[in-house]
Amino acid sequence: MLLIDTSSQTQHLALFRGQNLIAYSKTTSKSHQLIVEIEKLLTESHCKKEEIQEIAIGVGPGSFTGTRIGVMVAKTLAFGLKKPLIPFNSMILFTPSLPTFTLVRDARSSQYYVMKGKKEGEQTLFHPPELLDYCPDNACDTDQVPIHFPFIAAYLSQVPRVQYNEVEVLYLKNPG
């Protein structure tokens, strides 16, 4: 599985074989070089595009233009390779190992994307993300939380697969 997330200032690309992470790339987001970065990740891991079984794509919330570029690249690859897509909320990448948590991402213009969650046994439950005019106390900044790849692989294995034409960017409107 190829994972792509371009919803923030940092572009995340990962390559999984089953549930195992085999390659990861984290770069300052330069969406115009996304295809080059994907090709580089595949080359460095000795993997061919044709070996990709599915593509996980972060659909936001986050940078609208960055997210749209990532989604379009994922859709194009899925169409060309005839592979399913796994759309996911980009903030889930940064799920901390806490019983309850609030994730926050700067939405610019003095606003914040906020998503709450909690762990119940083996499951992690997420509330839909919101766009707020304030940053909640004790929130985990997604730029400061490391990605827990085993959790992400397990989570994505449960997300329904869709076709390229069924994926849309998650766009949150101003509160009120």
C-alpha positions as CSV (number, residue, x, y, z in Angstrom):
1,M,0.0,0.0,0.0
2,L,1.2,3.5,-0.9
3,L,0.1,6.2,1.6
4,I,0.0,9.8,0.5
5,D,-0.9,12.8,2.7
6,T,-0.3,16.4,1.5
7,S,-2.7,18.2,3.8
8,S,-0.1,20.1,5.8
9,Q,3.2,21.9,5.4
10,T,4.8,18.5,5.6
11,Q,4.2,15.9,2.9
12,H,4.0,12.3,4.2
13,L,4.6,9.3,1.9
14,A,4.8,5.7,3.2
15,L,5.0,2.3,1.6
16,F,3.6,-0.8,3.4
17,R,3.8,-4.4,2.6
18,G,0.9,-5.9,4.4
19,Q,0.9,-4.2,7.8
20,N,4.7,-3.6,7.7
21,L,6.2,-0.2,6.9
22,I,8.9,-0.6,4.3
23,A,9.6,3.0,3.4
24,Y,8.7,6.5,4.7
25,S,9.4,10.0,3.4
26,K,8.6,13.2,5.2
27,T,9.4,16.4,3.2
28,T,8.5,20.0,3.2
29,S,5.4,20.0,1.0
30,K,6.2,20.9,-2.5
31,S,3.2,19.5,-4.2
32,H,4.6,20.1,-7.7
33,Q,7.3,17.5,-6.9
34,L,4.9,14.9,-5.4
35,I,5.2,12.5,-8.3
36,V,9.0,12.8,-8.2
37,E,8.9,12.1,-4.5
38,I,6.7,9.0,-5.0
39,E,9.0,7.7,-7.7
40,K,12.0,8.3,-5.4
41,L,10.3,6.4,-2.5
42,L,9.5,3.5,-4.8
43,T,13.0,3.4,-6.3
44,E,14.7,3.5,-2.9
45,S,12.5,0.6,-1.6
46,H,13.1,-1.4,-4.8
47,C,9.3,-1.4,-5.5
48,K,7.6,-0.9,-8.9
49,K,4.4,1.0,-9.3
50,E,2.7,-2.1,-10.6
51,E,3.4,-3.8,-7.2
52,I,1.2,-1.3,-5.3
53,Q,-2.0,-3.0,-4.3
54,E,-3.9,0.0,-3.0
55,I,-3.4,3.7,-2.3
56,A,-4.3,5.4,1.0
57,I,-5.0,9.1,0.5
58,G,-5.3,11.8,3.2
59,V,-8.4,13.9,2.2
60,G,-7.9,16.6,4.8
61,P,-8.8,18.7,6.7
62,G,-5.8,20.9,5.9
63,S,-4.3,22.9,3.1
64,F,-7.0,23.0,0.5
65,T,-4.6,23.2,-2.5
66,G,-2.1,20.8,-1.1
67,T,-4.8,18.3,-0.3
68,R,-6.4,18.6,-3.7
69,I,-3.1,18.0,-5.4
70,G,-2.5,14.8,-3.3
71,V,-6.0,13.6,-4.0
72,M,-5.6,14.2,-7.7
73,V,-2.3,12.3,-7.9
74,A,-3.7,9.4,-5.9
75,K,-6.8,9.3,-8.1
76,T,-4.7,9.4,-11.2
77,L,-2.4,6.6,-9.9
78,A,-5.5,4.5,-8.9
79,F,-7.1,5.0,-12.3
80,G,-3.9,4.2,-14.2
81,L,-2.9,1.2,-12.1
82,K,-6.5,0.0,-11.7
83,K,-6.1,-0.1,-7.9
84,P,-8.6,0.9,-5.1
85,L,-8.2,4.0,-3.0
86,I,-8.5,4.2,0.8
87,P,-9.5,7.7,1.7
88,F,-8.8,8.7,5.3
89,N,-9.0,11.8,7.5
90,S,-5.5,13.3,7.5
91,M,-5.5,14.1,11.2
92,I,-5.8,10.3,12.0
93,L,-2.1,10.0,11.0
94,F,-1.2,11.7,14.2
95,T,-3.3,9.7,16.7
96,P,-1.4,9.8,20.0
97,S,-1.2,6.8,22.4
98,L,-3.5,8.3,24.9
99,P,-6.9,7.1,26.3
100,T,-8.6,10.4,25.2
101,F,-7.1,13.1,23.0
102,T,-7.8,16.3,21.1
103,L,-5.8,16.8,17.9
104,V,-5.4,20.3,16.5
105,R,-4.0,21.7,13.3
106,D,-3.5,25.3,12.4
107,A,-6.1,26.2,9.8
108,R,-4.6,29.7,9.4
109,S,-6.6,33.0,9.8
110,S,-6.7,32.4,13.6
111,Q,-8.7,29.2,13.2
112,Y,-8.0,25.6,14.0
113,Y,-9.0,22.1,12.7
114,V,-9.9,20.1,15.8
115,M,-10.7,16.4,16.2
116,K,-11.3,14.5,19.4
117,G,-11.0,10.8,20.0
118,K,-10.8,8.1,22.6
119,K,-9.7,4.5,22.8
120,E,-12.2,1.9,23.8
121,G,-10.5,-1.5,24.2
122,E,-8.8,-2.3,20.8
123,Q,-10.8,0.4,19.0
124,T,-10.1,4.1,18.6
125,L,-13.2,6.2,18.1
126,F,-13.0,9.6,16.4
127,H,-15.4,12.5,16.4
128,P,-15.8,14.3,13.0
129,P,-13.3,17.2,12.7
130,E,-14.4,20.8,13.3
131,L,-13.1,24.2,12.4
132,L,-12.9,26.4,15.5
133,D,-12.0,30.0,16.2
134,Y,-9.9,28.9,19.2
135,C,-7.3,26.3,20.1
136,P,-8.6,24.0,22.9
137,D,-6.5,23.5,26.0
138,N,-4.4,20.3,26.2
139,A,-4.7,19.7,22.4
140,C,-2.0,17.7,20.6
141,D,-0.6,19.7,17.7
142,T,-0.4,17.4,14.7
143,D,3.0,18.9,13.8
144,Q,4.4,17.6,17.1
145,V,2.9,14.1,17.3
146,P,4.9,11.2,15.6
147,I,3.1,8.9,13.3
148,H,2.5,5.5,14.9
149,F,2.7,3.3,11.7
150,P,1.4,0.0,13.2
151,F,-1.7,1.8,14.3
152,I,-2.1,3.5,10.9
153,A,-1.7,0.2,9.0
154,A,-4.2,-1.5,11.3
155,Y,-6.7,1.4,11.0
156,L,-6.4,1.6,7.2
157,S,-7.0,-2.2,6.9
158,Q,-10.5,-1.5,8.2
159,V,-11.4,1.4,5.9
160,P,-13.6,0.5,2.9
161,R,-11.8,0.6,-0.4
162,V,-13.3,2.8,-3.1
163,Q,-12.8,3.7,-6.8
164,Y,-10.9,6.8,-7.9
165,N,-14.1,8.7,-8.7
166,E,-15.6,8.2,-5.2
167,V,-13.0,10.3,-3.3
168,E,-13.5,13.9,-2.3
169,V,-11.5,16.4,-0.3
170,L,-12.7,17.0,3.2
171,Y,-13.5,20.7,3.3
172,L,-14.6,22.3,6.6
173,K,-16.4,25.6,6.4
174,N,-16.2,28.5,8.8
175,P,-18.0,28.0,12.1
176,G,-21.3,29.7,12.6
